Amino acid sequence: MSQTFKIIQIILAVLLIASVLLQQRGSGLGLAFGGEGNVYRSKRGLEKLLHFATIIIAVLFCGIALTTVFVS
C-alpha cells in the first residue's frame, strides 16, 4: 500500500512541475525591470483551466504526502 502512495506521489510531482512550467511564460524577472504593464488581467480559457488544475494537483500532492507519512 505504501508503495502505491509513493508511485502516485511521483506521478503527481511530475504533473505539478509540468503544470507550473506551462503557466504564463515571460512573466518572471522581466516584470521587475519594466516589462509588460498589464499585471492585473483575468485568466481565460486554457490559462484558467491550467491554473485550477495546478491548484488541484498541489492539493492532491499534499494529501498523498501526508497520507504517506501517516500510513508508513
C-alpha positions as CSV (number, residue, x, y, z in Angstrom):
1,M,0.0,0.0,0.0
2,S,2.8,2.4,0.9
3,Q,4.5,1.6,-2.5
4,T,1.3,2.7,-4.3
5,F,1.2,6.0,-2.5
6,K,4.8,6.7,-3.4
7,I,4.2,6.0,-7.1
8,I,1.1,8.2,-7.1
9,Q,3.2,10.9,-5.3
10,I,5.9,10.7,-8.0
11,I,3.3,11.0,-10.8
12,L,1.7,14.0,-9.1
13,A,5.1,15.6,-8.6
14,V,5.8,15.4,-12.3
15,L,2.3,16.7,-13.2
16,L,2.7,19.6,-10.8
17,I,6.1,20.5,-12.2
18,A,4.7,20.4,-15.8
19,S,1.7,22.5,-14.9
20,V,3.7,25.2,-13.2
21,L,6.2,25.4,-16.1
22,L,3.4,25.7,-18.6
23,Q,1.9,28.7,-17.0
24,Q,2.4,32.2,-18.4
25,R,5.9,32.3,-19.9
26,G,7.8,35.6,-19.9
27,S,6.3,36.9,-16.6
28,G,9.4,36.2,-14.5
29,L,12.1,38.7,-13.6
30,G,11.3,40.8,-16.7
31,L,8.4,42.5,-14.9
32,A,10.6,43.8,-12.2
33,F,12.6,45.8,-14.8
34,G,9.7,47.4,-16.7
35,G,8.2,44.5,-18.6
36,E,4.6,44.3,-19.6
37,G,2.3,46.7,-17.8
38,N,-0.9,44.6,-17.7
39,V,-0.3,42.9,-14.4
40,Y,-3.9,42.7,-13.4
41,R,-5.8,40.8,-16.0
42,S,-8.2,37.9,-15.8
43,K,-7.3,34.4,-16.8
44,R,-9.3,32.9,-19.7
45,G,-9.6,29.6,-21.5
46,L,-6.8,27.2,-21.2
47,E,-4.8,29.5,-18.9
48,K,-7.7,29.4,-16.4
49,L,-8.0,25.6,-16.7
50,L,-4.3,25.2,-16.2
51,H,-4.4,27.5,-13.1
52,F,-7.2,25.4,-11.5
53,A,-5.5,22.1,-12.5
54,T,-2.3,23.3,-10.8
55,I,-4.2,24.0,-7.6
56,I,-6.0,20.6,-7.6
57,I,-2.7,18.7,-8.3
58,A,-1.0,20.6,-5.5
59,V,-3.7,19.8,-3.0
60,L,-3.7,16.1,-4.1
61,F,0.1,16.0,-3.8
62,C,0.0,17.4,-0.3
63,G,-2.8,15.0,0.7
64,I,-0.9,12.0,-0.7
65,A,2.3,13.2,1.1
66,L,0.5,13.4,4.4
67,T,-1.1,10.0,3.9
68,T,2.3,8.5,3.0
69,V,3.8,9.9,6.3
70,F,1.0,8.6,8.5
71,V,0.5,5.2,6.8
72,S,4.1,4.1,6.7
